Structure formats: C-alpha cells, structure tokens
Amino acid sequence: MSELWKALPGWVRNIVVPIAVIIIAWWVLSALVGIVFGLLGMIIKLLVVVALGAVVVILVKKASKS
C-alpha cells in the first residue's frame, strides 16, 4: 500500500484523495443522520398510535359505564 501511495502523483495525493475522503465521509454521515431521523420518526408514529389507542379504550370504557 505504501508503494501505491508513493507512486501517485503529488496532485493526486494532495487534492484528489482528500476530496474523495471528504465526499465518502459526507455520504456516511448523511446515511447515519438519515437512519437516526428515520428511527425517531418511526418511534414518534408508534407513540401517536399507542396514544390514540389508549384514548379509544378510555372512551369506550366511559361509554360502556354510562
């Protein structure tokens, strides 16, 4: 690997490789942020469904008592 790195022209080592690393790091970071926000969205939707279910159960119990 060291020989390959030394065989690259200077402009590739100093310009192309850092830009490629930044682009790959950006892709990874955006994927992780997307996963986190996707999970948070699913959790919030699940909590809304559970809350609506609880409201329905409470209303049905109150209606059945009266």
Backbone as CSV, one residue per row, in Angstrom:
resi,resn,N_x,N_y,N_z,CA_x,CA_y,CA_z,C_x,C_y,C_z
1,MET,0.833,-1.191,0.000,0.000,0.000,0.000,0.874,1.249,0.000
2,SER,1.973,1.200,0.705,2.876,2.337,0.751,3.463,2.633,-0.624
3,GLU,3.767,1.575,-1.368,4.324,1.776,-2.701,3.290,2.436,-3.615
4,LEU,2.051,2.022,-3.475,0.980,2.604,-4.276,0.820,4.086,-3.950
5,TRP,0.861,4.406,-2.683,0.711,5.798,-2.249,1.863,6.648,-2.792
6,LYS,3.075,6.125,-2.723,4.235,6.870,-3.210,4.248,6.962,-4.735
7,ALA,3.603,6.028,-5.404,3.578,6.037,-6.860,2.584,7.062,-7.408
8,LEU,1.653,7.512,-6.574,0.678,8.504,-7.035,1.350,9.857,-7.237
9,PRO,0.921,10.595,-8.254,1.462,11.954,-8.422,1.086,12.837,-7.232
10,GLY,1.856,13.871,-7.019,1.633,14.757,-5.868,0.268,15.409,-5.876
11,TRP,-0.225,15.815,-7.058,-1.512,16.482,-7.105,-2.643,15.535,-6.750
12,VAL,-2.460,14.228,-7.024,-3.486,13.248,-6.642,-3.480,13.072,-5.134
13,ARG,-2.284,12.968,-4.543,-2.190,12.792,-3.085,-2.695,14.007,-2.338
14,ASN,-2.452,15.196,-2.877,-2.766,16.423,-2.139,-4.152,16.992,-2.441
15,ILE,-4.730,16.623,-3.572,-6.018,17.219,-3.952,-7.111,16.168,-4.097
16,VAL,-6.890,15.159,-4.911,-7.952,14.207,-5.244,-8.307,13.328,-4.052
17,VAL,-7.305,12.803,-3.377,-7.569,11.889,-2.259,-8.311,12.589,-1.120
18,PRO,-7.886,13.788,-0.677,-8.673,14.454,0.385,-10.111,14.759,-0.021
19,ILE,-10.321,15.155,-1.280,-11.687,15.434,-1.728,-12.518,14.149,-1.724
20,ALA,-11.920,13.054,-2.180,-12.635,11.773,-2.167,-12.966,11.352,-0.741
21,VAL,-12.025,11.559,0.185,-12.266,11.204,1.594,-13.389,12.059,2.171
22,ILE,-13.420,13.339,1.844,-14.477,14.222,2.344,-15.834,13.793,1.788
23,ILE,-15.886,13.448,0.514,-17.155,13.015,-0.093,-17.647,11.722,0.548
24,ILE,-16.760,10.771,0.751,-17.155,9.495,1.375,-17.605,9.719,2.813
25,ALA,-16.881,10.577,3.549,-17.275,10.880,4.931,-18.643,11.553,4.960
26,TRP,-18.929,12.427,3.986,-20.229,13.093,3.911,-21.346,12.088,3.665
27,TRP,-21.099,11.133,2.754,-22.097,10.093,2.474,-22.387,9.267,3.722
28,VAL,-21.341,8.880,4.428,-21.521,8.071,5.642,-22.280,8.865,6.695
29,LEU,-21.897,10.121,6.889,-22.568,10.958,7.885,-24.035,11.175,7.536
30,SER,-24.314,11.440,6.269,-25.715,11.652,5.885,-26.530,10.367,6.022
31,ALA,-25.912,9.220,5.761,-26.615,7.945,5.943,-26.938,7.724,7.420
32,LEU,-25.980,8.006,8.296,-26.217,7.830,9.734,-27.301,8.783,10.230
33,VAL,-27.253,10.038,9.781,-28.287,11.006,10.186,-29.649,10.563,9.668
34,GLY,-29.698,10.053,8.444,-30.955,9.564,7.896,-31.515,8.400,8.684
35,ILE,-30.639,7.494,9.083,-31.082,6.350,9.880,-31.630,6.817,11.220
36,VAL,-30.925,7.739,11.872,-31.371,8.225,13.185,-32.722,8.929,13.069
37,PHE,-32.857,9.820,12.080,-34.133,10.527,11.933,-35.249,9.579,11.504
38,GLY,-34.920,8.572,10.711,-35.928,7.575,10.339,-36.433,6.814,11.547
39,LEU,-35.508,6.402,12.407,-35.913,5.690,13.628,-36.727,6.586,14.547
40,LEU,-36.303,7.855,14.685,-37.059,8.775,15.527,-38.469,8.986,14.973
41,GLY,-38.575,9.102,13.659,-39.895,9.258,13.055,-40.782,8.059,13.307
42,MET,-40.203,6.856,13.183,-40.988,5.647,13.445,-41.424,5.577,14.905
43,ILE,-40.540,5.956,15.818,-40.880,5.931,17.247,-42.003,6.916,17.545
44,ILE,-41.918,8.108,16.958,-42.965,9.106,17.192,-44.301,8.621,16.637
45,LYS,-44.293,8.032,15.448,-45.535,7.498,14.879,-46.100,6.388,15.759
46,LEU,-45.223,5.528,16.271,-45.673,4.453,17.152,-46.291,5.012,18.428
47,LEU,-45.669,6.048,19.002,-46.234,6.658,20.208,-47.586,7.305,19.935
48,VAL,-47.742,7.916,18.771,-49.035,8.517,18.421,-50.101,7.438,18.294
49,VAL,-49.771,6.322,17.662,-50.734,5.229,17.509,-51.112,4.653,18.865
50,VAL,-50.138,4.472,19.739,-50.423,3.941,21.084,-51.287,4.923,21.866
51,ALA,-50.986,6.220,21.756,-51.789,7.221,22.467,-53.212,7.241,21.944
52,LEU,-53.394,7.163,20.633,-54.748,7.128,20.079,-55.489,5.865,20.522
53,GLY,-54.783,4.750,20.570,-55.391,3.515,21.058,-55.828,3.646,22.508
54,ALA,-55.006,4.288,23.333,-55.357,4.483,24.742,-56.572,5.390,24.874
55,VAL,-56.641,6.419,24.052,-57.793,7.323,24.095,-59.064,6.575,23.706
56,VAL,-58.975,5.739,22.685,-60.142,4.974,22.247,-60.598,4.023,23.352
57,VAL,-59.659,3.346,23.998,-60.009,2.417,25.083,-60.674,3.168,26.223
58,ILE,-60.123,4.317,26.593,-60.704,5.097,27.693,-62.119,5.557,27.325
59,LEU,-62.297,6.038,26.090,-63.627,6.495,25.679,-64.631,5.348,25.617
60,VAL,-64.210,4.170,25.168,-65.107,3.027,25.121,-65.495,2.598,26.531
61,LYS,-64.551,2.611,27.472,-64.872,2.249,28.859,-65.857,3.228,29.462
62,LYS,-65.636,4.537,29.204,-66.562,5.531,29.739,-67.954,5.384,29.119
63,ALA,-67.996,5.080,27.837,-69.295,4.914,27.168,-70.014,3.676,27.664
64,SER,-69.270,2.622,27.961,-69.921,1.393,28.422,-70.426,1.512,29.859
65,LYS,-69.834,2.386,30.662,-70.291,2.567,32.039,-71.610,3.340,32.102
66,SER,-71.793,4.256,31.178,-72.998,5.094,31.258,-74.124,4.602,30.395
